[in-house]
Amino acid sequence: MHTSVNALFGALWQDYLKMTPSALDIHALLGGGRPIINDHVAFRTFRHPRLGLDKLAAHFLALGYEQKGEYHFEAKKLYARHYEHPTDATAPKVFISELLLEQCSPGLQRIVAGLIDQVDEGLPAQTGFLYSGAPWKVSYHDYKTLLEESEYAAWLAAYGFRANHFTVSVNELEEYDSLEEVNSALKNAGFRLNAVGGEIKGSPEVLLEQSSTMADTAIVEFSDGKAELPSCFYEFALRYPQPDGKLYSGFVAASADKIFESTNVKG
């Protein structure tokens, strides 16, 4: 386990940059050389006793994080929770989702079982588990089979365990007052935004607005060849105050559902 929140997020960020080189350009564009405050990071996994959501969450709980909201994505067959640090206001929130394998087809379950069988049982407890990548070999044929049923499963088979996105806290940006301004700056600089359900997901009424880039691409080595696939993306979040004056710190399932599609191969 990591000894500090900063050490863990530093390692996650370095792995993320390998997958998402555009993130540094976005930093330069939005931060103008100043530090960017990270709102949250997100992880994906399979619901399975050896690799489920709780195995990932354990690393954050050990650093003092607490479980907060839970979320259901019925069409995508996902369950998720988010975590916050109760005393460290600078610690990013954490969003972890898992694919409900028991709701998936026998074919998908069989392929995923073959992946999980390759994983060392001690891996989830290791310090670097959350940025270890894919701890299995998968064929391109099996990847394509997964893709037909679940973009989420296919991405996870290809990329494994790592932050699939970091998130700029728009509230903390000095030169931008709205998510529209951020999106305009990104598009003017040539970045492609996720337009599923509109470029801005959410609204002031639900106390959270989100947008995201479409994922960068990376070369994935399969057991029977290689392919260039969508990797990780950058998200942007603007939070609104609750009646008590504190910024809303949760997530909105209807918006998050569309954010998942930033890594889609199809469409």
N, C-alpha and C positions, 0 to 999 in steps of 0.2 A: 504494500500500500504506500502511496505517496505521503510524505511528511507534511506537505502544505498544499493549500489550494493553488497558490502561485506556481508551484513546481508541476502539478498535474496539468493545469491549463497551459503552461508554457510548452510542455511536451505535446499536448493535443494540438496546439497552434502550429508547431513545427511540422507535425505530420499533415495537418490540414493544408499548409502552404504547398507541400509537395503535390497534393491532389488539386489544389486550387490556386495556381500562381497568380490569377487575376486579383486575388484578395489584396495583394500589396498595392496594385494600381488603384483599387477602390479606396484603400486607406489613404493614399496620397491625394486622391481626388476629394474625399470628404473631410479628411482631417487636416489637410494642409500642413502636415508635419507634426501636428499635435496627437497625443495618444487617443485612440478610439476606445470607448467604453463598450464592453461586450455584454449584451443583454442576456443571451442564453446560447447554449450549444445543444445539439440534438444527436441522439444515438438510435441505432436500429438493432434489433436482434430477433431471434426466433423464440417463441414460447416453448421452452424445453427445460426439464429439471437441471440440466448441466449448463445452460447458456441463457436462461431467461432474464427478463428485466431485472429481477432481484439481484442477479449476479453482477450486473453493471452498477446498479444503485449502491451496492455494498461499498464501493470505492468512495462514493460521495458521502454516504452516511458516516464512514470512518473519519471523514474530515469535518464532521459537525453538521452536514446538511440534514434537512428534515423533509419528509414527504408532504406534499400539498395536494394539488388537484389530481383528478383522474379523468380520463377521456376515452371515448369509444368511437371507433371509425368502422361502422358495420359493413359498408360496401367494400372497404379495403381489408376487412378482417383483422383489424389492428386494435390493440389496447395500449394505453399510454398513461404515464404519470409524470408529474413534474416535481422538482425538488428545489428548495431554496435554503440558503445559509441564514440562520436566524440572527447572527451578530455581525457578519462581515458584509456590509452593504455593497462592497465592490465585487463580491464573488458572483460570477454569472449564475443565472438560473440554469437548471438542467432538465431537459425533456427527453425521456426514454420511452420508446415504443417497442412493441413486440408483435410479430405475426402469429395469429392464433392458428397453429398448424392443424389442430383438430377440426377446424372448419374448412380446410383446404382439401383438394382432391387427393386420392390415393397416390397418383403419380407424383404430385408435388411433395407429399409427405415422404415418399420413398427416396426421392433425390436428396431432400434435406437430411433425412436420416443417414444417408451415405456421407454427407458432409460432416455431420456432427460426430459420426463414428471415428473420423480422422483427428478429432481435437483431443489434445492431452487434457486429462481430467483436472490437472492442476492449473491450467492456463487462466481460468477466470479469477483466481486469487492473486495472480502475479501483478506486480506494479505496472507493467506496460500493457496489460490486457486491453485497456480502452483505446489504445492506438496501435494494436498489433496487426491490423489488416486482416486478410483472409487466412485463417489457420488450417486451410484445407486446399486440396486440388479439386478443381471442377472443370468438366469439359465444356467446350463451347456449345455442343449439342444440348447438354443438360441446362446450360444457361438459357438458351433459346426456348427450351421447353418451359422453364420457370417463367420466362418473360411473357409467354402467351397467357399465363394465368395471373401473375402478380409481378408488376414492375418492382415492387418493394423486395420480394424474395430474390429476384434476379440481381438487383443492385447489391443486396447483402451477400449473395453467393460470390459476386465478383470482387467486392471491396472489403467485406468483413467488418471488423470492429474498429471504428474511428469516428470522429465527429463528422457527420455528413453536412453540417453547416455551423458556422458561427453567425452571430447576429449583431449588427451595429445598433446601439441604442441611439435612436434619432433624437430623443430628449436631451442627450448630452452633447450633441453637435452644436458648435458655436455659430456656424454660418448658415444653418438651415432651420427653418421654423416649422416645416411641414413635410410629410412624406411625399407629397406631390413635387416639392422642390428637389428632394433627394432623387426621386425617380427621373425627373427631367435632366438633372445633371448626369445621371448614369447613362441615360439614353443618348444624350448629346455626346458623351464620351465613347459611344459605340457598344455599350453593354446591352445584352438582350435580357428583357425582364420576363418573368413568368406571368403570362396574361390569362391563365385559367381562372375563370370567375372574376375577371377584371384585374388590372395591375395592382390595385390596392384591395387587400382582403380585410374585412372588418370595417369598423366605423367608430366614431366617437361614442355612439350609443352603446356599443359593447365594450367600450373603454380600451380598445386595442386596434391599431391599424398595422398591417404587415405587408411587405412586398419582398420580392427576392429576384436575384438573377437566375437565369437558367444555368445549369451546372457547366463547369469547365469540362474538358475531356481528358482522358488519360488512356494509356495503352495498358490493357489487362492481359496478363499471361494466363492462358487456359492450358489444360493438359494436352490439348490437341491443336494448339495454335494461339494466335493473339488477335485482339480486336481493340479498336478505339471506341470508348464508351463514355457516356456522361459520368462525371465523377462526383464532385461536391460543389456546393453553391454558397452564396452569401445572402443573408437575409437582413432586413431592415425593419425595426419595430418602433412604433410610436405609441406610448402608453398615456392614458388619460387619468386624471384624478378621480377617486371614488368619493362618495359623499363625505367621508371622514378626512378628505384632503390628501390621503396617501395615494400614490400612483397604483393603479391596478397591476397586480403581479402575476396573474394567472394567464391562461391561454384560452382561445376560442376554437372549439373543435371544428366548426364549419370552415374557419379560415385555415387552420392547420391542415385540414384535409386537402386543400388546394396547394398548400406549400409543399406537401410531399411530392407533388408532380413536377417540382423543379429538376428532378433527376430522371424524368421520363425519357425513354428512348423513342417511343412512338409519339407522333404528333408534334 
